[in-house]
Amino acid sequence: MRIVFAGTPEFAAEHLKALLDSPYEIVAVYTQPDRPAGRGQKLMPSPVKQLAVAHDIPVFQPPTLRNAEAQAELAALKPDLMVVVAYGLILPQVVLDIPRLGCINSHASLLPRWRGAAPIQRAVEAGDAESGVTVMRMEAGLDTGPMLLKVVTPISADDTGGSLHDRLAEMGPPAVVQAIAGLADGSLRGEVQDDALATYAHKLNKDEARIDWSRPAVELERLIRAFNPWPVCHSTLDGESVKVLAANLSTGKGAPGEILSASKDGLVVACGDQALSLTRLQLPGGKALNFSDLFNSRREKFAAGKVLGQ
């Protein structure tokens, strides 16, 4: 089985690791072009590229797979199967048709729920009871192909986008290896998705991480968990940015954003409905701290009656 792997972030790299430990031959890796990162904005290879280079696997980084040259390059590899995980490029039909057994994808949701770019965070934000990984055959549509295999995990009340990501990154790779074996011996048959049940997981952006205190506390608590560790929910206090990394539901009434009380247990802030107790914050130039530590050193900053978000 000659496999071409296509993926970019750490979630994809975990899948590549599993394939490198499998009986299958990884003949090439496709990943996004190197991107500037960090304070120096140096070009950084993706986690998938770093892993491929460490294992002496040829790496291809075309900016698009829509041109004939890139397509011919892929066809020359004569792949039996292409495994795609969070690659970030659209695969046109001509590319999907190149591998003998087609292309499969590991997607971090229970399809058809949360097709699209940010399924992990959207599941937490929406208050879903469970999430998982779906291994599917790829079609030209976005995450629309027949489902080959699903693995499921509950979403707990304290799960963040980060913790759910890490759990799914452990669950997805063995599911892909199992699906490949099923394709190879003909035992796996795809189940068609019900488009009527589909939801779309829009890409995350920093603007939606700005906390709107007029929203219900229950929604904001989920948003804060979903957007940790990125893009991180934030507000302002005394004209300075405040990042909010953890919060619990609380009681109390006041104007949206008004500080109702502060103690070592948390900073209680009024919302459109109910209140939130902020338990982990990051102030400008500082590191993320539990509120009990901030309360000891900056008590005056969090006086009752002040309003966040003004």
ZADO-1210 file (C-alpha; in nm, 4 decimals, padded with zeros to 6 digits):
<atoms>
<atom x="00.0000" y="00.0000" z="00.0000" code="MET" pos="1"/>
<atom x="00.1681" y="00.3192" z="-00.1242" code="ARG" pos="2"/>
<atom x="00.0259" y="00.6087" z="00.0761" code="ILE" pos="3"/>
<atom x="00.0627" y="00.9817" z="00.0215" code="VAL" pos="4"/>
<atom x="-00.0122" y="01.1795" z="00.3385" code="PHE" pos="5"/>
<atom x="-00.1426" y="01.5385" z="00.3279" code="ALA" pos="6"/>
<atom x="-00.1702" y="01.7471" z="00.6446" code="GLY" pos="7"/>
<atom x="-00.0325" y="02.0526" z="00.8215" code="THR" pos="8"/>
<atom x="-00.0878" y="02.1131" z="01.1990" code="PRO" pos="9"/>
<atom x="-00.0039" y="01.9060" z="01.5064" code="GLU" pos="10"/>
<atom x="-00.3360" y="01.7198" z="01.4836" code="PHE" pos="11"/>
<atom x="-00.2249" y="01.5910" z="01.1417" code="ALA" pos="12"/>
<atom x="00.1274" y="01.5118" z="01.2633" code="ALA" pos="13"/>
<atom x="-00.0173" y="01.2719" z="01.5231" code="GLU" pos="14"/>
<atom x="-00.1865" y="01.0825" z="01.2394" code="HIS" pos="15"/>
<atom x="00.1361" y="01.0719" z="01.0380" code="LEU" pos="16"/>
<atom x="00.3182" y="00.9256" z="01.3400" code="LYS" pos="17"/>
<atom x="00.0678" y="00.6389" z="01.3532" code="ALA" pos="18"/>
<atom x="00.1065" y="00.5703" z="00.9818" code="LEU" pos="19"/>
<atom x="00.4852" y="00.5664" z="01.0141" code="LEU" pos="20"/>
<atom x="00.4420" y="00.2923" z="01.2773" code="ASP" pos="21"/>
<atom x="00.2031" y="00.0964" z="01.0519" code="SER" pos="22"/>
<atom x="00.2880" y="-00.1623" z="00.7834" code="PRO" pos="23"/>
<atom x="00.2060" y="00.0870" z="00.5080" code="TYR" pos="24"/>
<atom x="00.4601" y="00.2739" z="00.2967" code="GLU" pos="25"/>
<atom x="00.4464" y="00.6537" z="00.3153" code="ILE" pos="26"/>
<atom x="00.5914" y="00.7544" z="-00.0215" code="VAL" pos="27"/>
<atom x="00.5473" y="01.1325" z="00.0173" code="ALA" pos="28"/>
<atom x="00.4022" y="01.4024" z="00.2377" code="VAL" pos="29"/>
<atom x="00.2115" y="01.7102" z="00.1231" code="TYR" pos="30"/>
<atom x="00.1845" y="02.0075" z="00.3578" code="THR" pos="31"/>
<atom x="00.1203" y="02.3827" z="00.3439" code="GLN" pos="32"/>
<atom x="00.4087" y="02.6122" z="00.2444" code="PRO" pos="33"/>
<atom x="00.6240" y="02.7350" z="00.5356" code="ASP" pos="34"/>
<atom x="00.4642" y="03.0331" z="00.7124" code="ARG" pos="35"/>
<atom x="00.6172" y="03.3214" z="00.9109" code="PRO" pos="36"/>
<atom x="00.5737" y="03.2705" z="01.2853" code="ALA" pos="37"/>
<atom x="00.6892" y="03.4095" z="01.6183" code="GLY" pos="38"/>
<atom x="00.8214" y="03.7547" z="01.7002" code="ARG" pos="39"/>
<atom x="01.0912" y="03.7376" z="01.4335" code="GLY" pos="40"/>
<atom x="00.8379" y="03.6214" z="01.1744" code="GLN" pos="41"/>
<atom x="01.0824" y="03.3582" z="01.0501" code="LYS" pos="42"/>
<atom x="00.9533" y="03.1013" z="00.8034" code="LEU" pos="43"/>
<atom x="00.8524" y="02.7945" z="01.0032" code="MET" pos="44"/>
<atom x="00.7865" y="02.4459" z="00.8660" code="PRO" pos="45"/>
<atom x="00.4590" y="02.2840" z="00.9700" code="SER" pos="46"/>
<atom x="00.4590" y="02.0078" z="01.2344" code="PRO" pos="47"/>
<atom x="00.3887" y="01.7577" z="00.9557" code="VAL" pos="48"/>
<atom x="00.6881" y="01.8757" z="00.7524" code="LYS" pos="49"/>
<atom x="00.9161" y="01.8582" z="01.0555" code="GLN" pos="50"/>
<atom x="00.8117" y="01.4977" z="01.1184" code="LEU" pos="51"/>
<atom x="00.8476" y="01.3997" z="00.7522" code="ALA" pos="52"/>
<atom x="01.1963" y="01.5514" z="00.7265" code="VAL" pos="53"/>
<atom x="01.3018" y="01.3686" z="01.0426" code="ALA" pos="54"/>
<atom x="01.2001" y="01.0405" z="00.8740" code="HIS" pos="55"/>
<atom x="01.3554" y="01.1244" z="00.5340" code="ASP" pos="56"/>
<atom x="01.0189" y="01.1300" z="00.3565" code="ILE" pos="57"/>
<atom x="00.9941" y="01.3495" z="00.0432" code="PRO" pos="58"/>
<atom x="00.7936" y="01.6663" z="00.1158" code="VAL" pos="59"/>
<atom x="00.5856" y="01.8596" z="-00.1386" code="PHE" pos="60"/>
<atom x="00.4479" y="02.2073" z="-00.0587" code="GLN" pos="61"/>
<atom x="00.2532" y="02.3361" z="-00.3602" code="PRO" pos="62"/>
<atom x="00.0505" y="02.6529" z="-00.2896" code="PRO" pos="63"/>
<atom x="-00.2380" y="02.4914" z="-00.4792" code="THR" pos="64"/>
<atom x="-00.3337" y="02.1543" z="-00.6242" code="LEU" pos="65"/>
<atom x="-00.5436" y="02.3107" z="-00.8964" code="ARG" pos="66"/>
<atom x="-00.2682" y="02.3374" z="-01.1590" code="ASN" pos="67"/>
<atom x="-00.1585" y="02.0617" z="-01.3970" code="ALA" pos="68"/>
<atom x="00.2037" y="02.0621" z="-01.2810" code="GLU" pos="69"/>
<atom x="00.1169" y="01.9849" z="-00.9183" code="ALA" pos="70"/>
<atom x="-00.1319" y="01.7210" z="-01.0296" code="GLN" pos="71"/>
<atom x="00.1252" y="01.5493" z="-01.2541" code="ALA" pos="72"/>
<atom x="00.3749" y="01.5520" z="-00.9665" code="GLU" pos="73"/>
<atom x="00.1243" y="01.3681" z="-00.7461" code="LEU" pos="74"/>
<atom x="00.0291" y="01.1193" z="-01.0195" code="ALA" pos="75"/>
<atom x="00.3972" y="01.0329" z="-01.0704" code="ALA" pos="76"/>
<atom x="00.4089" y="00.8993" z="-00.7135" code="LEU" pos="77"/>
<atom x="00.1571" y="00.6286" z="-00.8157" code="LYS" pos="78"/>
<atom x="-00.0233" y="00.6288" z="-00.4784" code="PRO" pos="79"/>
<atom x="-00.2712" y="00.3575" z="-00.3842" code="ASP" pos="80"/>
<atom x="-00.4312" y="00.5897" z="-00.1282" code="LEU" pos="81"/>
<atom x="-00.4103" y="00.9500" z="-00.0126" code="MET" pos="82"/>
<atom x="-00.4720" y="01.0204" z="00.3576" code="VAL" pos="83"/>
<atom x="-00.5714" y="01.3820" z="00.4259" code="VAL" pos="84"/>
<atom x="-00.5842" y="01.5359" z="00.7749" code="VAL" pos="85"/>
<atom x="-00.6303" y="01.9115" z="00.8303" code="ALA" pos="86"/>
<atom x="-00.4330" y="01.9850" z="00.5143" code="TYR" pos="87"/>
<atom x="-00.5834" y="02.3263" z="00.4443" code="GLY" pos="88"/>
<atom x="-00.5961" y="02.3051" z="00.0638" code="LEU" pos="89"/>
<atom x="-00.8949" y="02.2150" z="-00.1524" code="ILE" pos="90"/>
<atom x="-00.8490" y="01.8881" z="-00.3431" code="LEU" pos="91"/>
<atom x="-01.0166" y="01.9167" z="-00.6860" code="PRO" pos="92"/>
<atom x="-01.1844" y="01.6093" z="-00.8355" code="GLN" pos="93"/>
<atom x="-00.8890" y="01.5353" z="-01.0635" code="VAL" pos="94"/>
<atom x="-00.6669" y="01.4984" z="-00.7535" code="VAL" pos="95"/>
<atom x="-00.9237" y="01.2837" z="-00.5705" code="LEU" pos="96"/>
<atom x="-00.9224" y="01.0499" z="-00.8702" code="ASP" pos="97"/>
<atom x="-00.5431" y="00.9971" z="-00.8803" code="ILE" pos="98"/>
<atom x="-00.4947" y="00.7357" z="-00.6019" code="PRO" pos="99"/>
<atom x="-00.6126" y="00.3833" z="-00.6895" code="ARG" pos="100"/>
<atom x="-00.8300" y="00.3642" z="-00.3758" code="LEU" pos="101"/>
<atom x="-00.9138" y="00.7344" z="-00.3699" code="GLY" pos="102"/>
<atom x="-00.8627" y="00.9743" z="-00.0772" code="CYS" pos="103"/>
<atom x="-00.9733" y="00.9448" z="00.2852" code="ILE" pos="104"/>
<atom x="-00.9933" y="01.2145" z="00.5488" code="ASN" pos="105"/>
<atom x="-00.9850" y="01.2163" z="00.9296" code="SER" pos="106"/>
<atom x="-01.2199" y="01.4926" z="01.0458" code="HIS" pos="107"/>
<atom x="-01.2487" y="01.6009" z="01.4102" code="ALA" pos="108"/>
<atom x="-01.6265" y="01.5850" z="01.4471" code="SER" pos="109"/>
<atom x="-01.9160" y="01.3412" z="01.4301" code="LEU" pos="110"/>
<atom x="-02.0199" y="01.4159" z="01.0750" code="LEU" pos="111"/>
<atom x="-02.2409" y="01.5492" z="00.9307" code="PRO" pos="112"/>
<atom x="-02.2301" y="01.7812" z="01.2353" code="ARG" pos="113"/>
<atom x="-01.9562" y="02.0450" z="01.2168" code="TRP" pos="114"/>
<atom x="-01.8258" y="02.0250" z="00.8654" code="ARG" pos="115"/>
<atom x="-01.5570" y="02.2871" z="00.8059" code="GLY" pos="116"/>
<atom x="-01.2522" y="02.4475" z="00.9595" code="ALA" pos="117"/>
<atom x="-01.3068" y="02.4588" z="01.3380" code="ALA" pos="118"/>
<atom x="-01.5159" y="02.1566" z="01.4430" code="PRO" pos="119"/>
<atom x="-01.3488" y="02.1050" z="01.7823" code="ILE" pos="120"/>
<atom x="-01.4040" y="02.4586" z="01.9116" code="GLN" pos="121"/>
<atom x="-01.7556" y="02.4857" z="01.7684" code="ARG" pos="122"/>
<atom x="-01.8626" y="02.1657" z="01.9437" code="ALA" pos="123"/>
<atom x="-01.7479" y="02.3039" z="02.2810" code="VAL" pos="124"/>
<atom x="-01.8985" y="02.6464" z="02.2102" code="GLU" pos="125"/>
<atom x="-02.2354" y="02.4932" z="02.1213" code="ALA" pos="126"/>
<atom x="-02.2481" y="02.2817" z="02.4363" code="GLY" pos="127"/>
<atom x="-02.2501" y="01.9507" z="02.2457" code="ASP" pos="128"/>
<atom x="-02.2623" y="01.6421" z="02.4686" code="ALA" pos="129"/>
<atom x="-02.0121" y="01.4514" z="02.2555" code="GLU" pos="130"/>
<atom x="-01.7569" y="01.4803" z="01.9796" code="SER" pos="131"/>
<atom x="-01.5303" y="01.2406" z="01.7958" code="GLY" pos="132"/>
<atom x="-01.3456" y="01.1648" z="01.4761" code="VAL" pos="133"/>
<atom x="-01.5029" y="01.0584" z="01.1466" code="THR" pos="134"/>
<atom x="-01.2916" y="00.8846" z="00.8833" code="VAL" pos="135"/>
<atom x="-01.4563" y="00.9373" z="00.5443" code="MET" pos="136"/>
<atom x="-01.4024" y="00.8971" z="00.1747" code="ARG" pos="137"/>
<atom x="-01.3393" y="01.2362" z="00.0192" code="MET" pos="138"/>
<atom x="-01.5578" y="01.4026" z="-00.2412" code="GLU" pos="139"/>
<atom x="-01.5268" y="01.7436" z="-00.4059" code="ALA" pos="140"/>
<atom x="-01.7691" y="01.8898" z="-00.1443" code="GLY" pos="141"/>
<atom x="-01.6513" y="02.0143" z="00.1957" code="LEU" pos="142"/>
<atom x="-01.6511" y="01.7169" z="00.4380" code="ASP" pos="143"/>
<atom x="-01.9461" y="01.5610" z="00.2549" code="THR" pos="144"/>
<atom x="-01.8113" y="01.2147" z="00.1665" code="GLY" pos="145"/>
<atom x="-01.9359" y="00.8717" z="00.2780" code="PRO" pos="146"/>
<atom x="-01.8411" y="00.7891" z="00.6393" code="MET" pos="147"/>
<atom x="-01.6195" y="00.4838" z="00.6900" code="LEU" pos="148"/>
<atom x="-01.5585" y="00.4839" z="01.0648" code="LEU" pos="149"/>
<atom x="-01.6470" y="00.6894" z="01.3736" code="LYS" pos="150"/>
<atom x="-01.4963" y="00.7082" z="01.7209" code="VAL" pos="151"/>
<atom x="-01.6838" y="00.8975" z="01.9927" code="VAL" pos="152"/>
<atom x="-01.5910" y="01.0788" z="02.3159" code="THR" pos="153"/>
<atom x="-01.8094" y="01.2729" z="02.5629" code="PRO" pos="154"/>
<atom x="-01.7424" y="01.6451" z="02.6052" code="ILE" pos="155"/>
<atom x="-01.7093" y="01.7156" z="02.9768" code="SER" pos="156"/>
<atom x="-01.8133" y="02.0351" z="03.1560" code="ALA" pos="157"/>
<atom x="-01.4497" y="02.1403" z="03.1933" code="ASP" pos="158"/>
<atom x="-01.3252" y="02.0512" z="02.8436" code="ASP" pos="159"/>
<atom x="-01.1524" y="02.3305" z="02.6529" code="THR" pos="160"/>
<atom x="-01.0804" y="02.3543" z="02.2833" code="GLY" pos="161"/>
<atom x="-00.7289" y="02.2450" z="02.3730" code="GLY" pos="162"/>
<atom x="-00.8183" y="01.9434" z="02.5865" code="SER" pos="163"/>
<atom x="-01.0710" y="01.8116" z="02.3329" code="LEU" pos="164"/>
<atom x="-00.8188" y="01.8646" z="02.0508" code="HIS" pos="165"/>
<atom x="-00.5588" y="01.6586" z="02.2348" code="ASP" pos="166"/>
<atom x="-00.8029" y="01.3763" z="02.3037" code="ARG" pos="167"/>
<atom x="-00.9207" y="01.3591" z="01.9427" code="LEU" pos="168"/>
<atom x="-00.5591" y="01.3707" z="01.8245" code="ALA" pos="169"/>
<atom x="-00.5088" y="01.0454" z="02.0186" code="GLU" pos="170"/>
<atom x="-00.8313" y="00.8832" z="01.8943" code="MET" pos="171"/>
<atom x="-00.8068" y="00.9718" z="01.5254" code="GLY" pos="172"/>
<atom x="-00.4797" y="00.8014" z="01.4228" code="PRO" pos="173"/>
<atom x="-00.5731" y="00.4425" z="01.5209" code="PRO" pos="174"/>
<atom x="-00.9122" y="00.4929" z="01.3537" code="ALA" pos="175"/>
<atom x="-00.7373" y="00.5885" z="01.0278" code="VAL" pos="176"/>
<atom x="-00.5071" y="00.2852" z="01.0435" code="VAL" pos="177"/>
<atom x="-00.8125" y="00.0657" z="01.1062" code="GLN" pos="178"/>
<atom x="-00.9993" y="00.2265" z="00.8152" code="ALA" pos="179"/>
<atom x="-00.7070" y="00.1676" z="00.5774" code="ILE" pos="180"/>
<atom x="-00.7049" y="-00.2014" z="00.6701" code="ALA" pos="181"/>
<atom x="-01.0797" y="-00.2165" z="00.6034" code="GLY" pos="182"/>
<atom x="-01.0387" y="-00.0514" z="00.2652" code="LEU" pos="183"/>
<atom x="-00.7534" y="-00.2835" z="00.1734" code="ALA" pos="184"/>
<atom x="-00.9524" y="-00.6005" z="00.2458" code="ASP" pos="185"/>
<atom x="-01.2828" y="-00.4620" z="00.1162" code="GLY" pos="186"/>
<atom x="-01.4657" y="-00.4937" z="00.4488" code="SER" pos="187"/>
<atom x="-01.5489" y="-00.1222" z="00.4905" code="LEU" pos="188"/>
<atom x="-01.8456" y="00.0285" z="00.3115" code="ARG" pos="189"/>
<atom x="-01.9173" y="00.3997" z="00.3339" code="GLY" pos="190"/>
<atom x="-02.2345" y="00.5360" z="00.4925" code="GLU" pos="191"/>
<atom x="-02.3832" y="00.8344" z="00.3072" code="VAL" pos="192"/>
<atom x="-02.4180" y="01.1491" z="00.5181" code="GLN" pos="193"/>
<atom x="-02.7586" y="01.3041" z="00.5831" code="ASP" pos="194"/>
<atom x="-02.7156" y="01.6589" z="00.4543" code="ASP" pos="195"/>
<atom x="-03.0240" y="01.7711" z="00.6479" code="ALA" pos="196"/>
<atom x="-02.8289" y="01.7194" z="00.9728" code="LEU" pos="197"/>
<atom x="-02.5215" y="01.9117" z="00.8596" code="ALA" pos="198"/>
<atom x="-02.3857" y="02.2122" z="01.0481" code="THR" pos="199"/>
<atom x="-02.0921" y="02.4303" z="00.9498" code="TYR" pos="200"/>
<atom x="-01.7921" y="02.5045" z="01.1727" code="ALA" pos="201"/>
<atom x="-01.6779" y="02.8501" z="01.0668" code="HIS" pos="202"/>
<atom x="-01.3086" y="02.9330" z="01.0911" code="LYS" pos="203"/>
<atom x="-01.2111" y="03.1013" z="01.4186" code="LEU" pos="204"/>
<atom x="-01.1217" y="03.4689" z="01.4254" code="ASN" pos="205"/>
<atom x="-00.9961" y="03.7027" z="01.6971" code="LYS" pos="206"/>
<atom x="-01.2889" y="03.9437" z="01.6637" code="ASP" pos="207"/>
<atom x="-01.5421" y="03.6891" z="01.7905" code="GLU" pos="208"/>
<atom x="-01.3192" y="03.6252" z="02.0933" code="ALA" pos="209"/>
<atom x="-01.4026" y="03.9739" z="02.2264" code="ARG" pos="210"/>
<atom x="-01.6468" y="03.9130" z="02.5108" code="ILE" pos="211"/>
<atom x="-01.9933" y="04.0663" z="02.4693" code="ASP" pos="212"/>
<atom x="-02.1079" y="04.0860" z="02.8315" code="TRP" pos="213"/>
<atom x="-02.4715" y="04.1313" z="02.7260" code="SER" pos="214"/>
<atom x="-02.4785" y="03.7638" z="02.6254" code="ARG" pos="215"/>
<atom x="-02.5981" y="03.4990" z="02.8761" code="PRO" pos="216"/>
<atom x="-02.3309" y="03.3726" z="03.1152" code="ALA" pos="217"/>
<atom x="-02.3881" y="03.0118" z="03.0085" code="VAL" pos="218"/>
<atom x="-02.2934" y="03.0981" z="02.6473" code="GLU" pos="219"/>
<atom x="-01.9872" y="03.2983" z="02.7502" code="LEU" pos="220"/>
<atom x="-01.8607" y="03.0218" z="02.9795" code="GLU" pos="221"/>
<atom x="-01.8652" y="02.7781" z="02.6856" code="ARG" pos="222"/>
<atom x="-01.7036" y="03.0339" z="02.4542" code="LEU" pos="223"/>
<atom x="-01.4185" y="03.0912" z="02.7007" code="ILE" pos="224"/>
<atom x="-01.3514" y="02.7165" z="02.7169" code="ARG" pos="225"/>
<atom x="-01.3842" y="02.6713" z="02.3388" code="ALA" pos="226"/>
<atom x="-01.1377" y="02.9510" z="02.2592" code="PHE" pos="227"/>
<atom x="-00.8694" y="02.8297" z="02.5028" code="ASN" pos="228"/>
<atom x="-00.5831" y="02.8088" z="02.3984" code="PRO" pos="229"/>
<atom x="-00.6666" y="03.0093" z="02.0805" code="TRP" pos="230"/>
<atom x="-00.7784" y="03.2736" z="02.0015" code="PRO" pos="231"/>
<atom x="-00.8494" y="03.3300" z="02.3784" code="VAL" pos="232"/>
<atom x="-01.1472" y="03.5353" z="02.4911" code="CYS" pos="233"/>
<atom x="-01.0669" y="03.8902" z="02.5969" code="HIS" pos="234"/>
<atom x="-01.2166" y="04.2130" z="02.7263" code="SER" pos="235"/>
<atom x="-01.0897" y="04.5461" z="02.8603" code="THR" pos="236"/>
<atom x="-01.0593" y="04.6958" z="03.2082" code="LEU" pos="237"/>
<atom x="-00.9332" y="05.0514" z="03.2741" code="ASP" pos="238"/>
<atom x="-00.8494" y="05.0728" z="02.9040" code="GLY" pos="239"/>
<atom x="-00.6225" y="04.7685" z="02.9154" code="GLU" pos="240"/>
<atom x="-00.6773" y="04.4319" z="02.7503" code="SER" pos="241"/>
<atom x="-00.7623" y="04.1396" z="02.9793" code="VAL" pos="242"/>
<atom x="-00.7489" y="03.7820" z="02.8505" code="LYS" pos="243"/>
<atom x="-00.9947" y="03.5406" z="03.0108" code="VAL" pos="244"/>
<atom x="-00.8811" y="03.1785" z="03.0133" code="LEU" pos="245"/>
<atom x="-01.1251" y="03.0191" z="03.2584" code="ALA" pos="246"/>
<atom x="-01.4582" y="03.1037" z="03.4216" code="ALA" pos="247"/>
<atom x="-01.7435" y="02.9428" z="03.6141" code="ASN" pos="248"/>
<atom x="-02.1136" y="03.0217" z="03.6220" code="LEU" pos="249"/>
<atom x="-02.2109" y="03.2442" z="03.9146" code="SER" pos="250"/>
<atom x="-02.5070" y="03.4407" z="04.0473" code="THR" pos="251"/>
<atom x="-02.5762" y="03.8101" z="04.0742" code="GLY" pos="252"/>
<atom x="-02.7238" y="04.0971" z="03.8735" code="LYS" pos="253"/>
<atom x="-02.5818" y="04.4184" z="03.7377" code="GLY" pos="254"/>
<atom x="-02.5080" y="04.6045" z="03.4171" code="ALA" pos="255"/>
<atom x="-02.3389" y="04.3786" z="03.1591" code="PRO" pos="256"/>
<atom x="-01.9652" y="04.3750" z="03.2360" code="GLY" pos="257"/>
<atom x="-02.0033" y="04.5216" z="03.5855" code="GLU" pos="258"/>
<atom x="-01.7756" y="04.3767" z="03.8550" code="ILE" pos="259"/>
<atom x="-02.0067" y="04.2528" z="04.1302" code="LEU" pos="260"/>
<atom x="-01.7409" y="04.1210" z="04.3652" code="SER" pos="261"/>
<atom x="-01.3825" y="04.0005" z="04.3814" code="ALA" pos="262"/>
<atom x="-01.2273" y="03.7424" z="04.6106" code="SER" pos="263"/>
<atom x="-00.9672" y="03.4687" z="04.5959" code="LYS" pos="264"/>
<atom x="-01.2396" y="03.2469" z="04.4469" code="ASP" pos="265"/>
<atom x="-01.2803" y="03.4659" z="04.1385" code="GLY" pos="266"/>
<atom x="-01.3865" y="03.7922" z="03.9795" code="LEU" pos="267"/>
<atom x="-01.7652" y="03.7930" z="03.9526" code="VAL" pos="268"/>
<atom x="-01.8899" y="03.9873" z="03.6487" code="VAL" pos="269"/>
<atom x="-02.2518" y="04.0504" z="03.5488" code="ALA" pos="270"/>
<atom x="-02.3694" y="03.9191" z="03.2119" code="CYS" pos="271"/>
<atom x="-02.6901" y="03.9618" z="03.0141" code="GLY" pos="272"/>
<atom x="-02.8288" y="03.6713" z="03.2124" code="ASP" pos="273"/>
<atom x="-02.6671" y="03.5554" z="03.5381" code="GLN" pos="274"/>
<atom x="-02.2958" y="03.6202" z="03.6022" code="ALA" pos="275"/>
<atom x="-01.9529" y="03.4687" z="03.5486" code="LEU" pos="276"/>
<atom x="-01.6769" y="03.4121" z="03.8025" code="SER" pos="277"/>
<atom x="-01.3492" y="03.4652" z="03.6147" code="LEU" pos="278"/>
<atom x="-01.0892" y="03.2308" z="03.7623" code="THR" pos="279"/>
<atom x="-00.7860" y="03.2648" z="03.5322" code="ARG" pos="280"/>
<atom x="-00.6746" y="03.5893" z="03.3650" code="LEU" pos="281"/>
<atom x="-00.3801" y="03.7354" z="03.1786" code="GLN" pos="282"/>
<atom x="-00.2991" y="04.1063" z="03.2030" code="LEU" pos="283"/>
<atom x="-00.0822" y="04.2960" z="02.9502" code="PRO" pos="284"/>
<atom x="00.2844" y="04.2026" z="02.9755" code="GLY" pos="285"/>
<atom x="00.2141" y="03.9275" z="03.2271" code="GLY" pos="286"/>
<atom x="00.1574" y="03.5554" z="03.2197" code="LYS" pos="287"/>
<atom x="-00.1709" y="03.3747" z="03.2740" code="ALA" pos="288"/>
<atom x="-00.2483" y="03.3548" z="03.6462" code="LEU" pos="289"/>
<atom x="-00.5213" y="03.2147" z="03.8663" code="ASN" pos="290"/>
<atom x="-00.7332" y="03.5030" z="03.9912" code="PHE" pos="291"/>
<atom x="-00.6382" y="03.4259" z="04.3508" code="SER" pos="292"/>
<atom x="-00.2812" y="03.5326" z="04.2673" code="ASP" pos="293"/>
<atom x="-00.3942" y="03.8507" z="04.0914" code="LEU" pos="294"/>
<atom x="-00.6301" y="03.9352" z="04.3761" code="PHE" pos="295"/>
<atom x="-00.3436" y="03.9277" z="04.6253" code="ASN" pos="296"/>
<atom x="-00.1292" y="04.1722" z="04.4281" code="SER" pos="297"/>
<atom x="-00.3767" y="04.3880" z="04.2301" code="ARG" pos="298"/>
<atom x="-00.6861" y="04.4017" z="04.4509" code="ARG" pos="299"/>
<atom x="-00.7576" y="04.7699" z="04.3791" code="GLU" pos="300"/>
<atom x="-00.7761" y="04.7055" z="04.0030" code="LYS" pos="301"/>
<atom x="-01.0781" y="04.4795" z="04.0492" code="PHE" pos="302"/>
<atom x="-01.2964" y="04.7015" z="04.2682" code="ALA" pos="303"/>
<atom x="-01.6730" y="04.6356" z="04.2622" code="ALA" pos="304"/>
<atom x="-01.8619" y="04.8739" z="04.0334" code="GLY" pos="305"/>
<atom x="-01.5954" y="04.8901" z="03.7640" code="LYS" pos="306"/>
<atom x="-01.7124" y="04.7757" z="03.4213" code="VAL" pos="307"/>
<atom x="-01.5313" y="04.5482" z="03.1779" code="LEU" pos="308"/>
<atom x="-01.5590" y="04.6009" z="02.8053" code="GLY" pos="309"/>
<atom x="-01.6053" y="04.9787" z="02.8048" code="GLN" pos="310"/>
</atoms>
